Amino acid sequence: MFLSFYSDVRERGGMLQVRVVQGRRVAVMRFATVAFAQSDLTIWYVAIVLPILILATIVTIWGNQITGKAGEHWASEELRKLPQSEYRLLNDLVLKDSTGLHQIDHVVVSVYGIYVVETKNYTGTIYGDSKYSEWFMYLGKNKRKIHSPLRQNYGHIQCLKELLGLEDSVFISIVCFANRTKFKVKTHFDREFVVHTNDLKSAVLDHPQCMGLDMNAVADRLESLNIIDKAVRHEHIRDLQNTYSGKL
């Protein structure tokens, strides 16, 4: 992905201010400095400050997406260990139902059921209850609300039910946290599970939900419905960010 940046540097009141702009996004960083000759300032900026600022801007603007994709990668690697003769793995589906677009991290289709996996690559401790739409994440003394991943997955399952014409009983909802994440989550239904990445494979294998599902027909149907248009996918990501504003 090519990123187009505009940047400038100014010295104000003993502080070096660097501004990096990408589209509508702006990152400003300030550094304590001393008086420089103009040529020295330019060399220092180009050689040291600008690369650091571009990297910092990428982390600031795209950090959540990068971290999220890393979590999805490790979950996918764990799910690939499932026997391929009985389980088909579909990653990063974007599907459209009567309510709109849904991005689903992983769907495992099996003769034993359909396992819908939402991954969260968080650092800290998560407290939640499947009854509530908001959970809490603690990192040190900092606390913030997050949207319930189980509620998020519920919406994904409703989408799959509509598109596939199947009943609730064939679906299993799994939220997968990174191994470093601590969590205390209360669930109330026998088809909802919250696990670490290392336990993801077992969560699928240990919970058969039905028998005789036409695995290949269902998986082929979902692959045919998957939206691969990049513009549509990016628009959906922006809509999610606007809707939940830091709670994902």
SVG drawing of the C-alpha trace seen along z (x, -y; Angstrom):
<svg xmlns="http://www.w3.org/2000/svg" viewBox="-34 -31 58 68">
<polyline fill="none" stroke="black" stroke-width="0.4" points="0.0,0.0 1.4,-3.4 0.9,-6.1 1.0,-9.8 2.2,-12.3 2.7,-16.0 4.9,-17.3 6.5,-20.5 8.8,-21.5 8.9,-24.7 10.8,-26.0 8.6,-27.8 9.6,-29.0 12.5,-26.6 10.3,-23.6 10.7,-21.8 7.2,-21.2 6.7,-18.6 3.4,-18.1 2.6,-15.1 -0.6,-15.0 -2.2,-12.0 -5.5,-12.8 -7.7,-14.2 -5.5,-12.8 -2.9,-15.0 -0.3,-14.1 1.7,-16.8 4.8,-16.1 6.9,-18.6 10.5,-18.2 12.6,-20.3 15.5,-21.7 18.2,-24.3 19.1,-27.0 20.3,-25.5 21.6,-27.1 18.9,-26.6 21.1,-24.2 21.7,-22.1 18.0,-22.1 17.1,-20.9 19.7,-18.1 18.6,-17.0 15.0,-17.0 15.4,-15.0 17.9,-12.5 16.3,-11.8 13.1,-13.5 11.1,-12.9 11.5,-9.1 10.7,-8.8 7.6,-11.0 6.4,-9.0 6.7,-5.8 5.0,-7.4 2.2,-8.6 1.6,-5.2 1.4,-3.7 -0.9,-6.4 -3.3,-6.2 -3.1,-2.6 -1.9,-1.0 -5.2,0.7 -5.6,2.1 -2.0,3.5 -2.5,5.0 -5.8,6.5 -4.4,8.1 -1.6,9.7 -4.2,11.2 -6.2,12.5 -3.0,14.1 -2.2,16.1 -5.8,17.2 -5.8,18.3 -2.6,20.3 -4.1,22.1 -7.3,22.9 -5.2,24.3 -4.2,27.2 -7.8,28.5 -8.3,31.7 -9.0,30.4 -11.1,33.3 -13.7,32.2 -13.2,28.5 -12.9,25.7 -11.5,22.3 -12.6,19.1 -10.8,15.9 -11.7,12.2 -15.2,12.5 -17.1,9.4 -20.8,10.2 -23.9,8.2 -27.3,9.0 -30.5,6.9 -28.9,4.8 -25.7,3.9 -22.1,5.1 -20.4,7.5 -16.7,8.3 -16.1,11.7 -12.6,12.6 -12.9,16.4 -15.6,18.9 -14.9,22.6 -17.4,24.7 -17.6,28.3 -19.9,31.3 -20.3,30.6 -21.4,27.0 -20.3,23.5 -17.8,21.8 -17.8,18.0 -14.6,16.5 -14.0,12.9 -10.4,12.1 -9.2,9.3 -5.5,8.6 -5.6,6.6 -3.1,5.9 -4.4,5.7 -7.3,7.3 -10.8,7.6 -13.9,7.8 -17.3,8.6 -20.6,10.4 -22.3,11.8 -25.5,10.1 -24.1,6.6 -23.0,4.7 -20.1,2.9 -17.2,4.5 -14.2,2.9 -10.5,3.1 -7.9,2.2 -4.3,1.5 -2.5,0.5 -4.6,-2.2 -6.3,-3.1 -9.8,-1.9 -11.9,-2.2 -15.1,-0.7 -15.0,1.7 -17.9,3.1 -18.7,6.7 -17.0,9.0 -19.8,11.6 -22.4,9.0 -20.4,8.2 -20.3,11.9 -24.0,12.2 -24.5,9.8 -22.2,11.9 -24.2,15.0 -27.5,13.3 -26.0,12.4 -24.9,15.9 -28.3,17.3 -30.0,15.0 -27.7,15.7 -27.5,19.5 -31.1,20.1 -29.9,22.1 -31.0,22.2 -29.3,20.9 -28.5,24.5 -25.7,25.0 -23.7,21.9 -21.0,21.6 -19.7,18.2 -16.1,17.9 -14.2,14.8 -10.4,15.3 -8.1,13.1 -4.3,12.9 -2.4,15.2 -1.1,12.2 -4.6,10.9 -6.1,11.6 -9.9,11.9 -12.7,12.5 -15.8,13.0 -19.1,14.6 -21.1,16.4 -24.7,17.6 -25.2,19.8 -23.7,23.2 -22.8,22.0 -20.6,19.1 -16.9,19.4 -14.1,17.0 -10.6,18.4 -7.0,17.6 -5.3,18.2 -3.6,21.3 -7.0,22.8 -8.8,21.9 -8.3,25.3 -9.6,27.2 -12.6,24.9 -13.6,26.0 -12.8,29.7 -14.4,30.1 -17.8,28.6 -19.5,30.4 -22.9,28.8 -24.6,31.0 -24.0,33.9 -24.2,34.1 -24.0,30.5 -23.0,30.2 -19.6,28.6 -18.5,27.9 -21.8,26.6 -21.9,24.1 -18.3,23.0 -18.7,22.6 -21.8,20.5 -19.9,18.2 -17.0,17.9 -19.3,16.9 -20.9,14.2 -17.6,12.7 -17.1,9.1 -13.5,8.6 -13.9,5.0 -11.3,3.0 -13.3,-0.2 -16.3,1.4 -14.1,3.1 -12.4,-0.2 -15.7,-2.0 -17.0,0.6 -13.9,0.2 -14.4,-3.6 -18.1,-3.0 -17.1,-0.8 -14.5,-3.3 -17.1,-6.0 -19.8,-3.9 -17.7,-2.6 -15.1,-5.3 -12.3,-3.5 -14.4,-0.7 -13.3,2.1"/>
</svg>
